[in-house]
Amino acid sequence: MMRKAFDWVVNAGFYIASALMGFITVLVTLNVLLRFAFNYDIAWVLEVTEYSLVFIAILASAYVLRVEQHISIDTILLLLKKRLSSLVNGFMSLVGVAICGIFCLGSALLTYQEYTNGIIMANKILQIPRYWLVLVLPVGFFLLTIQFILRASGYFIKKEPKTGF
């Protein structure tokens, strides 16, 4: 039950990231056309695109890890026996747990600090609270931490992680 709920959240993050990618593609294209045809620029497009790119990377990362479509250099792993390769992958997943767990905690503290200090994005066209922009970081790193735990358990217990769409 918990695994299904977690997978649903990871999938939702991926779909939101995909929708954001489509949205900024249309937005940037529209801005270019308006600039070319009417010498008019939508001032906030660059800011929305910058923020969206961070959201896209963070929200899609747990899904990409789950389906094993992330970038990996497996030259040495291909030379190892299957069991040893699984152990190395499991160990590297534990390193991912540690790193993402630290980033999750650090970004949660940053988000809380931004919230309590009431920092607004100054010198920007969109005057929004900064914690809204960094809130995606602890969420994304939490999902990545859990996904790395599941991946590690897949390598250590079942010898292979659960992959697929």
PyMOL commands that set and color helices and strands:
alter all, ss='L'
color gray80, all
select helices_A, chain A and resi 2-38+45-66+75-79+82-117+130-134+136-156
alter helices_A, ss='H'
color red, helices_A
deselect
rebuild
show_as cartoon
